[in-house]
Amino acid sequence: MSPAAASAHWHPFQNMSDAMAPLVLTDADGLWMNSSDGRRLLDATAGLWFCHAGYGRREIADAAHTQMLRMHAYSTFGDYSNEPAEVLADRLSEFAPGGPWKIMFTSGGSDSVETAVKYARRYWQALGRPERTVVLSRRDSYHGMHTAATQISGIPANRNRYGDLLPDTRLVARDAPQALEAAVGELGAERVAAFVCEPIIGAGGVRFPPAGHLQTVAEICRRHGVLFIVDEVTTGLGRTGTWFASQKYGVEPDLLLCAKGLTSGYLPLGAAWSTSASPPPSGKTVRCSATATPTAATPRRPPPSPTSTTSTTSTITSFSPPRTGSRVASQAPRLPRCHRRHPDRAHRPGRHGLRPAQRLARG
């Protein structure tokens, strides 16, 4: 039996039958970590690309402690909410490109991807286009290990020996917009629900996009009315020098996903951003208020830039102070059905006492 197999801890991404003795880390401060065998190690990868703020940040621990004593959690299903979720959603909505945004919180990156895939299919169902089910993604991509996330990831070793986990998915060549165009043409745009991509491929080899690539694939999606989903679980929240790599590369997603740096690993949390700009079957952009009346885009200030703070132990990314009273009540949620025939349904409870938009969010 291997040394690792003797432990009750089952490691992800590890064949436990022949695993070597694990490197057990005991404590950390800033960029540095200590191991159980007495070594002091530089954490050059920020954990699994998540520890943006460094280890041992007392102000983060103190803030979490204070909030846990006040109210550690409460469900946001249906008409319920809690103050920290409201404040965080409003604050985050200022940072991402495009918008205005509505944000659904998740438990992590794979969860955000799973939410986005379900959302894309449910979106087209709600618009009366149930045949739009195909989700396209890129070879060498990594989107997590939940069911849909595993299926749309493009690393063969992560997909092998599970069988077909989700129907109607297809991989396209990594940096070839023409491959995306060809796939949409072959399948028929009327069948394609969404295209999912990482701005910078992470686990698949840290591959940066060729110049103009992301803008081109975003334009292909707009032209064919395909939802453009950008997975920024790794690149989001300051890792590329802007709040999101989408800003760096000049693209505006329909859905934006993040996790990792959102809490710097101090707590499990992810998020799925959904913009109120939705491409209907015509490929034209329509913005819908709560009563489904098309409106112009709400002007938005440019998002603040991450500021770099350097200490003797670590380089961290700090967030700008929150704005008070920043919530914009007029920024309505995206209602995929748009309720054009019966606008009053946007406010009328449906089955199980939930409004249509809430049923969509609940999945």
Secondary structure by P-SEA (a helix, b strand, c coil): cccccccccccccccccccccccccccccccccccccbbbbbcccccccccccccccaaaaaaaaaaaaaccccccccccccaaaaaaaaaaaaccccccbbbbbcccaaaaaaaaaaaaaaaaaaaccccccbbbbbccccccccaaaaaaccccccccccccccccccccccccaaaaaaaaaaaccccccbbbbbcccccccccccccaaaaaaaaaaaaaccbbbbbcccccccccccccccccccccccbbbbccccccccccbbbbbbbccccccccbbbbbcccccccccccccccccbbbbbcccbbbbbbccccccccccccccccccccccccccccccccccccaaaaaaac
